[in-house]
């Protein structure tokens, strides 16, 4: 038996982030949702998603598994209850199925609670429904993941040149490099991943998570709750933001209250607004619902995978940038940028050129586009035309 994380019917509300990944692949806190369930369960975890995306994930055997809604943000008691489910029983709340233990063939999983022999009714659980919730809930998730990842382990020594507040809330993995920087964990924990580097003059205030092989450049200012996924590069000022992995905001400029996918880049001097001049409610465009939705008082930019912003880009409050777009233009940029855009005039990014450019960026970090990733991008591009 293994765990299978499934996408619920609302997964499309998480566009543009879920154009290119299952819900289980979303990162906030220190871990992705899949990684989090692997740690709390100690079991193999697989992913069940749309037909277009399924090739990105490992095939799982057709036997009895524990199926869990990937969007549920489960606390300790619920996790225990889920892991103790017996065959052909499920847990549900007012929003639908939370988890079920069942044996089904591929593609035949039924998320309806009424299809199981026994249903345990739970209180309504927190679910990820919109992209901006990843940064809004990042503080809580960094704290939870820090406790999970560091339990029973000992941090590497903090180098003597590092200024430290509340060293007990700091964990440094093997191979990390830090010199002449400041780590202030008085407001929340700080996690520095394996082989990550914090360059001289940088100041970090927790909660903060830095993934494996990531780099904070000279004199960076980062404060909570911020997550840099694996192989990211940070610089300038970053606040309350999530960069999922392999993305760069390496130079001066501001990134705040934002969620950035993988393989993205912000040119030097680029900044986003996260607060309206009226301090009023920020309305954010939904790629799925085709309407503006409230994201609260603060929301910067949500950027899909493989997109880039040119140097000195001025990104407006509540901006949504789709997948594989090359964004540039004078003045404040528009708040809606579709997938595969070249500039902000509505010109389409030629598909072959887009793939070539994405591969160029991947080569900078020792990667290349896989056949499965290319197929996903082809589907997204075809849907635009």
C-alpha angles and dihedrals in degrees: 000000000000139000120263117196111208132196114241126222092269096059092111090065085071092065132159089034094050096047086086105026143033118255088255089064095062114114125210128142106018098311142048116248090255092050090048093055091047090057099044094044104034087217136114110272125206133182131234114193142139121321091250093056103034093090088066090067136062120267114250126211120256101247137103111312139169107248115203131184102246092211095062113105096212124200125210099273092047092048090054091048092049094049091051095056116128129215120305093003130115146189119228140172134192090287097054140264118002099177141341136188109219147131113240138155120252111286093012100093112132115208093192111113090213092067094071129083094235130026123194111201116220134185114267109284130214111260131186105244106155134034096241091060088074091069094036091056097035095100092059094043095050089053093047094045093046090058091046097046098043101039110130093359134110123229122233111258117278107243114250094240092061118100107226139191118186098000090186088072094053126089123185121190126218116287096019115141123213129162134165095352135121125245114188111184096166092107097039144335125295120213121190113192132221115296092357120145131215108192126216120290095021119138121204127187117189153274085071137144126192119189132221115296093004122141134210108200128222117307096000118167114209129169138175144336096018132140125193109189124210119313095005125145120216132188143151114023122340124175134178094340139134122219105184099204147305091025130127134220091157106152142054116301135083131280113180139166090355142135118215125186128215128298094018128141136199115202121230114290095016116146137175131212114231100179131051118238087243091051085231132140115304115230116206126195116244112218088202104041094037092223140091118268131193115257097176129253097314129043128139121179134333109202126188124221122291095016126132137195120211125238116293092013112172105211116196128227114281096011121169118200118189131219124301099000127149103213123200138138145123123284125353109356120232117269093232122057116170127215118287097013124160107209119328100288096090094260112150120239107238106247099228091046090049091053092048092050093047090052090051090055092046091052089059087068099036098263139109137197113275124219090251093052091048090051091052092050091048090055092050092048092048091052090057094057 
